[in-house]
Amino acid sequence: MEREICACSVVRSLSIEVGSVADYAALERFHYRSGKPRGVLRVFAARCGGGLAGVIVETVPPLNCAAREVVLRGRYAGMDRRGRAFALNEEVRTIARVIVHPLFRGMGVGRMLVRHVLTHAETEFVEAFAAMGRVHPLFERAGMRRVDVPASREAARLMAEMTALREAVTMLASRPTPQRICSPIAHSTYAAAIASPPDDNACSA
């Protein structure tokens, strides 16, 4: 109960504003993927009492994405490379990173950041890629649609490491986890989530 009250207090005092690459750099070490994303267009920062609670990074979309073609029913199929690049840059943005400082996790900060991007979208579609999407389904909770595709070796490795880490944390804390991460995740990955910007009512919660 005390944590719930604390979380509500944090959420009420949270503000999301235009951020910078420097904000991303400040939290980069807390993300499972290292390195600055390519083609950064916008960064939004969640702040609480002057402190940096989280960041979300929006980039230009990659040219090729099988899950995108499934969701958009081959919208960009048949285009040459130049034409596809132009169309994608006009119609799609990619959420490349969502990072929440460990002190603010479990309070819905990540979901709020994703919803902020969706409600302030500059394009018709917004997509996101996350190898750990089944473990932390914040994109779905923010109103996006999940599309599963076979996992790459790197994604499978990351999920195996996260499983081991979760089990280690459980043992150290001597308490059960709400949801055990099972081995079937290893052959499926949260590959893409694509959604048109929702209306304000969809993001009011």
C-alpha positions in Angstrom: 0.0 0.0 0.0 2.8 2.4 0.9 4.5 1.8 -2.5 1.2 2.3 -4.3 0.7 5.7 -2.5 4.3 6.7 -3.4 3.8 5.6 -7.0 0.6 7.7 -7.3 2.4 10.7 -5.9 5.2 10.3 -8.4 2.8 10.0 -11.3 0.9 13.1 -10.3 4.2 15.1 -10.1 5.6 13.7 -13.4 6.0 16.0 -16.4 6.9 14.9 -19.9 8.7 17.5 -22.1 11.0 17.7 -25.1 14.3 16.2 -24.1 17.7 15.8 -25.7 20.3 13.2 -26.7 22.0 14.2 -23.4 19.0 13.0 -21.5 19.2 9.7 -23.3 22.9 9.4 -22.6 22.2 10.0 -18.9 20.1 6.8 -18.8 21.7 4.7 -21.5 23.4 2.4 -19.1 20.1 1.2 -17.8 19.0 -0.2 -21.2 19.8 -3.8 -22.4 21.1 -2.4 -25.7 24.1 -0.2 -25.7 25.0 2.5 -28.2 23.1 5.5 -29.5 20.2 4.8 -31.9 20.7 5.9 -35.5 18.7 8.7 -37.1 17.4 10.2 -33.9 14.6 12.7 -34.6 13.0 13.4 -31.2 13.6 12.7 -27.5 11.1 13.1 -24.8 12.0 13.2 -21.1 9.9 12.3 -18.1 10.9 14.4 -15.1 9.9 14.3 -11.5 11.0 17.0 -9.0 13.8 18.0 -11.2 15.1 14.5 -11.6 15.2 12.5 -14.8 12.7 9.6 -14.5 12.8 8.2 -18.1 13.4 8.9 -21.7 11.9 7.8 -25.0 13.8 8.1 -28.3 12.1 8.4 -31.7 14.0 7.7 -34.9 13.6 7.3 -38.7 12.3 3.8 -39.5 14.5 1.0 -40.9 13.9 0.3 -44.5 13.0 -3.4 -44.1 10.6 -4.9 -41.5 8.7 -8.1 -42.1 6.3 -7.4 -39.2 5.5 -4.0 -40.6 4.6 -5.5 -44.0 2.2 -7.9 -42.3 0.4 -5.2 -40.3 0.3 -2.7 -43.2 -0.6 -5.4 -45.7 2.4 -4.8 -48.0 1.9 -1.0 -48.1 5.5 -0.5 -49.2 5.9 -3.7 -51.3 7.1 -3.2 -54.8 8.7 0.1 -54.2 12.3 0.7 -55.1 14.7 1.5 -52.3 14.5 5.2 -52.8 10.8 5.3 -53.1 10.3 3.1 -50.0 12.7 5.3 -48.0 10.8 8.4 -48.9 7.4 6.9 -48.1 8.6 5.5 -44.8 10.1 8.8 -43.7 6.8 10.5 -44.5 4.5 8.0 -42.8 6.4 6.1 -40.1 8.4 6.9 -36.9 10.2 4.3 -34.8 10.4 4.2 -31.0 14.0 3.1 -30.7 14.5 3.3 -26.9 12.3 3.6 -23.8 14.4 3.8 -20.7 13.1 4.3 -17.1 15.5 5.0 -14.3 15.4 2.0 -11.8 14.1 4.3 -9.0 10.9 5.0 -11.1 10.2 1.5 -12.5 6.9 -0.2 -11.8 5.0 3.1 -11.8 3.8 3.3 -15.4 6.4 5.8 -16.5 7.4 3.9 -19.6 3.7 3.5 -20.6 3.2 7.2 -20.1 6.2 8.0 -22.4 4.9 5.7 -25.2 1.4 7.3 -25.0 2.9 10.7 -25.1 4.7 9.9 -28.4 1.5 8.4 -29.8 -0.6 11.4 -28.9 2.0 13.8 -30.3 2.8 11.7 -33.4 3.9 13.6 -36.5 3.2 10.6 -38.8 0.4 8.3 -39.6 2.1 5.3 -38.0 4.4 4.7 -35.0 6.3 1.4 -34.6 8.5 -0.1 -31.9 10.8 -3.1 -31.8 11.7 -4.9 -28.5 13.3 -8.2 -28.0 11.9 -8.3 -24.4 8.4 -7.2 -25.4 6.8 -10.3 -23.9 8.5 -9.8 -20.6 7.7 -6.1 -20.4 4.6 -5.5 -22.7 4.5 -1.7 -22.2 3.8 -1.0 -25.9 0.6 -3.1 -25.8 -0.4 -1.5 -22.5 0.0 1.9 -24.2 -2.4 0.8 -27.0 -0.1 -0.6 -29.7 -0.5 -3.9 -31.5 2.0 -6.7 -31.0 3.3 -8.7 -33.9 5.5 -11.8 -33.2 8.1 -13.1 -35.6 10.8 -15.8 -35.1 13.6 -14.5 -32.8 17.1 -13.8 -34.0 20.0 -15.4 -32.2 20.7 -12.1 -30.4 17.1 -11.8 -29.3 17.1 -15.4 -28.0 20.4 -14.7 -26.1 19.0 -11.6 -24.5 15.8 -13.4 -23.4 17.8 -16.3 -21.9 20.0 -13.8 -20.0 16.9 -11.9 -18.7 15.4 -15.2 -17.6 18.5 -16.1 -15.7 18.7 -12.6 -14.2 15.0 -12.7 -13.1 15.5 -16.1 -11.5 18.6 -14.8 -9.7 16.8 -11.7 -8.4 14.0 -14.0 -7.2 16.4 -16.1 -5.3 18.2 -13.1 -3.8 15.0 -11.5 -2.8 13.5 -14.7 -1.4 10.1 -14.0 -2.9 8.2 -15.3 -5.9 7.9 -13.2 -9.0 4.4 -12.3 -10.3 5.1 -13.9 -13.6 7.7 -16.6 -14.3 9.6 -16.2 -17.6 9.3 -19.6 -19.4 11.5 -21.1 -22.1 8.9 -20.8 -25.0 9.7 -17.1 -25.1 13.1 -18.0 -26.6 11.7 -18.8 -30.0 9.5 -15.7 -30.3 10.2 -12.1 -30.0 8.2 -8.9 -29.7 9.2 -7.7 -33.1 7.0 -4.7 -33.9 4.1 -2.7 -32.7 2.4 -0.4 -35.1 -0.4 2.0 -34.3 -2.1 5.0 -35.6 -2.0 7.8 -33.0 -4.9 7.1 -30.6 -7.5 9.7 -29.7 -7.2 11.6 -26.4 -9.7 9.3 -24.6 -7.6 6.3 -25.4 -4.7 7.7 -23.5 -6.4 9.3 -20.6 -5.9 6.4 -18.2 
